[in-house]
């Protein structure tokens, strides 16, 4: 059985992520509110954001910035 979710980003009822994404803050929230397709779009955008902002994950502020961009992109706020 494929689970569906009313996605916050695309506003469609589409297949959900099968499991919460690993290594992501609020992984359960993402699984419950974001469809698999939009999550994959974010994964591609994430690389662009990291490169564009030249994020350095030795700096704790970088993780915070990336999380803010993710929440904005996925319309979680």
C-alpha positions as CSV (number, residue, x, y, z in Angstrom):
1,X,0.0,0.0,0.0
2,X,1.4,3.4,-1.0
3,X,0.8,6.1,1.6
4,X,-0.2,9.6,0.4
5,X,0.3,13.0,1.9
6,X,-1.4,16.4,1.3
7,X,1.9,18.1,0.4
8,X,2.5,21.6,1.7
9,X,4.7,22.5,-1.2
10,X,2.7,21.3,-4.3
11,X,-0.7,21.3,-2.5
12,X,-1.5,17.9,-4.0
13,X,-2.3,14.5,-2.5
14,X,0.6,12.5,-3.7
15,X,2.8,9.6,-2.6
16,X,4.6,10.2,0.7
17,X,8.1,9.4,1.6
18,X,8.3,5.7,2.6
19,X,10.5,6.5,5.6
20,X,11.6,9.8,7.3
21,X,14.7,11.3,5.7
22,X,17.9,10.4,7.5
23,X,20.1,13.1,9.1
24,X,17.4,15.8,8.8
25,X,16.0,17.8,11.7
26,X,12.2,17.3,11.9
27,X,12.4,14.3,9.7
28,X,9.0,13.0,11.0
29,X,7.4,16.4,10.1
30,X,8.8,16.2,6.6
31,X,7.5,12.7,6.1
32,X,4.0,13.8,7.2
33,X,3.8,17.1,5.3
34,X,6.0,16.7,2.1
35,X,5.5,14.4,-0.8
36,X,8.3,12.2,-2.2
37,X,8.5,14.2,-5.4
38,X,8.9,17.6,-3.6
39,X,11.5,16.1,-1.3
40,X,13.5,14.9,-4.3
41,X,13.3,18.5,-5.7
42,X,14.7,19.8,-2.5
43,X,17.6,17.3,-2.5
44,X,18.6,18.7,-5.9
45,X,18.1,22.3,-4.7
46,X,20.0,21.6,-1.5
47,X,23.3,21.1,-3.4
48,X,22.7,24.5,-5.2
49,X,22.0,26.2,-1.9
50,X,25.2,24.8,-0.3
51,X,27.3,25.8,-3.2
52,X,25.7,29.2,-3.7
53,X,26.0,30.2,-0.1
54,X,29.4,28.5,0.3
55,X,28.2,26.8,3.4
56,X,30.8,25.3,5.7
57,X,29.4,22.7,8.0
58,X,32.2,23.1,10.5
59,X,30.3,26.3,11.3
60,X,27.0,25.6,13.2
61,X,25.4,28.6,11.6
62,X,25.6,26.9,8.2
63,X,23.3,24.1,9.3
64,X,20.8,26.6,10.6
65,X,20.9,28.5,7.2
66,X,20.4,25.3,5.2
67,X,17.5,24.3,7.5
68,X,15.9,27.7,7.0
69,X,16.2,27.4,3.2
70,X,14.7,23.9,3.3
71,X,11.7,24.9,5.4
72,X,11.1,27.8,3.1
73,X,11.4,25.7,-0.1
74,X,9.1,23.0,1.3
75,X,6.6,25.6,2.7
76,X,6.8,24.2,6.2
77,X,6.5,27.6,8.1
